[in-house]
Amino acid sequence: VTGVQTCDLPISDELARISNAVRQSELVREAIYLLHQQRQISLADLTPSSIWISLITTRFGRSMYHVAVRLRSRERYDFMLYVRGTAPTETMLADLRLMCVGAGDPGEASLTPQLGGYRPASGIATIEYVPGKSVEALIRHMHEHPDRDVRQRLKNAWHHLSWSTLTAAFEFYRRTEGRWVLSGTVGRTITVPLNDFDEKTQIFSAAGWRPFEGALDMILRLKHAFLDRVRFHYPALAPDTDDEMLFAAAIEALGTHEGVVFLKDAIAQAERVPVPDEETIRLCDKLRVY
């Protein structure tokens, strides 16, 4: 394949590995076959400059790239590359395992992208392309938009966006059998459709996962990494950003019985803290009322 176009790619070891994998292996053909209903392509289907690669994000030593392939027939196929940077190989493999688990059982809506293949020698995996902006990018775009109607639409959709984001985080915990949780800024790794009738919420990157350390720890981390962050950066959304959304999301993802047990566990853990801080006390008061 000649004339691969790269947008926003740093000249780095990652770029060299991606270029070599695209040019010297079956990576493109394999990804399209596995991620696009077994569509088979050949080299004759491609033209120079028909493969475009752009950086999506880099987090925790792993990068994600969008690959767009346009054939002579004008068909277009998209997928993503999940590339190991400074992260250890074991961490990369754990990401891919969690991605497979997060996809769910047959019949469940997929929460994480479908895995295509993994090439250990280059540290590159192919995964399903998840279109759309992350929740944080969508909020920033609409909040700063000069059109007042766009900003108003954000306020109208905010309950749906925030509740869906938190529900996805609890659903990831459920699907990993209560062993793993998302950490870091979850709004950067989750995409939620703006229309509430479209339920295709997805976690497009599991980078930043961490072992589950208790219900209270998980609730507080989601509060800090998402709700508090939104309240600080977007004051216009603060009145509609209640901590109770965390509790409702737990109930939605875990079910009524398991969700109530989870929230009661959080209260019990807080009560065992010798000297709880003001934030923990206020949160547990809200939990008891809820």
Secondary structure as the mmCIF struct_conf table of DSSP 4:
data_model
#
loop_
_struct_conf.conf_type_id
_struct_conf.id
_struct_conf.beg_label_comp_id
_struct_conf.beg_label_asym_id
_struct_conf.beg_label_seq_id
_struct_conf.end_label_comp_id
_struct_conf.end_label_asym_id
_struct_conf.end_label_seq_id
STRN STRN1 GLN A 5 CYS A 7
BEND BEND1 ASP A 8 ASP A 8
BEND BEND2 ILE A 11 SER A 12
HELX_RH_AL_P HELX_RH_AL_P1 ASP A 13 GLN A 24
BEND BEND3 SER A 25 GLU A 26
HELX_RH_AL_P HELX_RH_AL_P2 LEU A 27 LEU A 35
TURN_TY1_P TURN_TY1_P1 HIS A 36 GLN A 38
HELX_RH_3T_P HELX_RH_3T_P1 LEU A 43 ASP A 45
TURN_TY1_P TURN_TY1_P2 PRO A 48 SER A 49
STRN STRN2 ILE A 51 ARG A 59
TURN_TY1_P TURN_TY1_P3 PHE A 60 GLY A 61
STRN STRN3 ARG A 62 ARG A 70
TURN_TY1_P TURN_TY1_P4 ARG A 72 SER A 73
BEND BEND4 ARG A 74 ARG A 74
STRN STRN4 ARG A 76 ARG A 84
BEND BEND5 GLY A 85 ALA A 87
HELX_RH_AL_P HELX_RH_AL_P3 THR A 89 GLY A 102
TURN_TY1_P TURN_TY1_P5 ALA A 103 ALA A 103
BEND BEND6 ASP A 105 ASP A 105
TURN_TY1_P TURN_TY1_P6 PRO A 106 GLY A 107
BEND BEND7 GLU A 108 GLU A 108
HELX_LH_PP_P HELX_LH_PP_P1 ALA A 109 SER A 110
BEND BEND8 LEU A 111 THR A 112
HELX_LH_PP_P HELX_LH_PP_P2 PRO A 113 GLN A 114
STRN STRN5 LEU A 115 ARG A 119
TURN_TY1_P TURN_TY1_P7 PRO A 120 GLY A 123
STRN STRN6 ILE A 124 GLU A 128
BEND BEND9 GLY A 132 GLY A 132
HELX_RH_AL_P HELX_RH_AL_P4 VAL A 135 HIS A 143
TURN_TY1_P TURN_TY1_P8 GLU A 144 GLU A 144
BEND BEND10 PRO A 146 PRO A 146
HELX_RH_AL_P HELX_RH_AL_P5 ARG A 148 ARG A 175
TURN_TY1_P TURN_TY1_P9 THR A 176 GLY A 178
BEND BEND11 ARG A 179 ARG A 179
STRN STRN7 TRP A 180 LEU A 182
BEND BEND12 GLY A 184 GLY A 184
HELX_RH_3T_P HELX_RH_3T_P2 VAL A 186 ARG A 188
TURN_TY1_P TURN_TY1_P10 THR A 189 THR A 189
STRN STRN8 ILE A 190 THR A 191
BEND BEND13 LEU A 194 ASN A 195
TURN_TY1_P TURN_TY1_P11 ASP A 196 PHE A 197
STRN STRN9 GLN A 202 ILE A 203
TURN_TY1_P TURN_TY1_P12 ALA A 207 GLY A 208
STRN STRN10 TRP A 209 PRO A 211
HELX_RH_AL_P HELX_RH_AL_P6 ALA A 215 LEU A 222
HELX_RH_PI_P HELX_RH_PI_P1 LYS A 223 LEU A 227
HELX_RH_AL_P HELX_RH_AL_P7 ASP A 228 HIS A 233
HELX_RH_3T_P HELX_RH_3T_P3 PRO A 235 ASP A 240
TURN_TY1_P TURN_TY1_P13 ASP A 243 ASP A 243
HELX_RH_AL_P HELX_RH_AL_P8 GLU A 244 LEU A 254
HELX_RH_AL_P HELX_RH_AL_P9 THR A 256 GLU A 271
TURN_TY1_P TURN_TY1_P14 ARG A 272 ARG A 272
BEND BEND14 PRO A 274 VAL A 275
HELX_RH_AL_P HELX_RH_AL_P10 GLU A 278 VAL A 289
#
